[in-house]
Amino acid sequence: MNEMSEERLTLVLADLAGYTRTVQNLDALASAEFLERYYAICAEEIGSRGGRIVKWLGDACLAVFPVDRTTDAVSSVEAVEARCDRELDKQLGASVHVATVAAGMIGPEGARGYDVIGSGVNHLFLMRRGRVEFRISEPVYRQLDDERRSAWHKDKPPASYVHRSGNAPARRTTR
């Protein structure tokens, strides 16, 4: 039974830089504890701004916001980024994109869950491509006010905007 519908949503992908190196010498329970702290940060900052966690992919978080809360999505990533730097001593890489996706319940009986599917999700992942920076797409950039836009500069491909370091939490180049 198909329980999905087309929705225009703001999509967020965030993951920790250097996660594999961080946990390679930890036992499984210590790795899980580290992820639990990261998951709590994401859930608090995204949830408090009207977003919904779709799923965890190891150290990556896929979340959605209503399209009218795009600036809240950007703010949530900025907050997660600052807390990861401060509380976990880790850098965050993230991308935010607005797209029409199939959203809803999917999966076999007994394992159904909420998900988002479509080329917009693929674009979100392409924007990340392992970079340790915060990127937004053109549709997200257009929703920011002039003051917030000044913190971004255009980059490609795919066309996206990279946060200028002046308004972002300090990023460390080595860990």
C-alpha positions in Angstrom: 0.0 0.0 0.0 1.5 3.3 -1.1 1.4 5.9 1.7 3.6 8.5 0.0 2.7 11.8 -1.5 4.6 14.6 -3.3 5.6 17.4 -1.0 7.8 20.4 -1.4 10.1 20.3 1.6 13.4 21.7 2.9 15.9 18.9 3.2 18.9 18.8 5.5 21.9 16.5 5.5 24.5 16.8 8.2 27.4 14.6 9.1 30.5 14.7 11.2 33.9 15.2 9.7 36.5 12.6 10.7 34.0 10.3 12.4 35.7 7.2 11.3 39.1 8.3 12.7 37.3 9.4 15.9 35.8 6.0 16.6 38.4 3.6 15.1 40.1 3.0 18.4 36.9 3.0 20.5 35.0 -0.2 21.4 31.5 -0.6 20.0 29.7 0.8 23.1 31.9 3.9 23.3 31.2 4.5 19.6 27.5 4.2 20.2 27.7 6.6 23.2 29.5 9.1 21.0 26.8 8.8 18.3 24.1 9.1 21.0 25.5 12.5 22.0 25.6 13.6 18.4 22.0 12.4 17.7 20.7 14.2 20.8 22.3 17.5 19.5 20.7 17.1 16.1 17.3 16.1 17.5 17.2 19.0 19.9 18.3 21.7 17.5 16.3 20.4 14.5 13.2 19.5 16.5 13.1 22.8 18.4 13.0 24.7 15.0 10.2 22.7 13.5 12.2 20.0 11.7 11.8 16.2 11.7 14.6 13.7 11.6 13.9 11.3 8.8 16.7 8.8 9.5 20.3 8.3 10.7 22.9 7.0 8.4 25.7 6.2 10.8 27.1 9.7 11.6 24.8 11.4 9.0 21.4 12.9 9.8 18.7 13.4 7.1 16.0 15.8 8.2 13.1 17.7 6.7 11.4 21.0 7.4 8.2 22.5 6.0 9.3 24.7 3.1 8.0 27.8 4.9 10.6 27.1 7.6 13.7 27.1 5.4 15.4 29.8 7.4 14.8 27.7 10.5 16.5 24.8 8.8 19.5 26.9 8.1 19.5 28.1 11.7 19.3 24.5 13.0 22.4 23.5 11.0 24.3 26.5 12.4 23.3 25.5 15.9 24.2 21.9 15.4 27.5 23.0 13.9 28.3 25.2 16.9 27.4 22.5 19.4 29.4 19.8 17.6 32.4 22.0 17.7 31.9 22.9 21.3 30.6 19.7 22.8 32.1 17.0 20.6 35.2 18.8 19.3 34.1 17.8 15.8 33.4 19.7 12.6 30.1 19.3 10.8 29.5 19.2 7.1 26.0 20.0 6.0 23.8 20.8 3.0 20.3 22.3 2.8 18.1 22.1 -0.3 14.4 22.8 -1.2 12.8 20.2 -3.5 9.7 18.3 -4.3 10.0 14.7 -3.0 7.9 11.7 -2.4 7.4 11.7 1.4 5.6 9.3 3.6 5.6 5.7 4.9 7.4 3.1 2.8 8.9 -0.3 3.3 7.7 -3.9 3.8 5.1 -4.8 6.4 6.7 -4.8 9.9 9.5 -2.4 8.8 7.6 0.6 7.4 9.0 4.0 8.2 8.8 7.6 7.1 11.2 8.5 4.3 11.8 11.0 1.5 12.7 9.9 -2.0 13.5 11.6 -5.2 16.1 13.6 -7.2 16.0 16.4 -4.6 17.4 14.0 -2.0 20.1 12.9 -4.5 21.0 16.5 -5.1 21.3 17.1 -1.4 23.9 14.3 -1.2 25.8 15.5 -4.2 26.1 18.9 -2.6 27.9 17.3 0.3 30.4 15.1 -1.6 32.5 14.7 1.6 33.2 18.4 2.0 33.6 19.8 5.5 31.5 22.9 5.0 28.0 24.1 5.1 26.4 24.4 1.7 22.9 25.7 0.6 21.2 25.4 -2.7 19.9 28.3 -4.8 16.3 27.8 -3.7 17.4 28.0 0.0 19.6 31.1 -0.7 16.6 32.9 -2.3 14.6 32.5 0.9 17.2 34.2 3.1 17.0 37.9 3.8 19.7 40.2 2.5 21.6 40.2 5.8 21.8 36.4 6.0 22.7 36.2 2.3 25.8 38.2 2.9 27.3 35.3 4.8 27.3 33.1 1.6 29.2 33.0 -1.7 28.3 31.1 -4.8 30.1 27.9 -5.7 29.6 25.1 -8.2 28.9 22.3 -9.3 26.2 21.7 -8.5 25.4 25.4 -7.9 25.3 26.0 -4.2 26.4 28.6 -1.7 29.1 28.1 0.8 29.0 29.8 4.2 31.7 32.5 4.6 33.8 31.8 7.7 33.2 35.2 9.2 29.6 34.5 10.4 30.1 30.8 11.1 31.5 29.1 14.2 35.2 28.8 14.1 36.3 25.8 12.0 39.4 23.9 12.9 41.5 22.7 10.1 43.2 19.8 12.0 42.0 17.5 14.7 
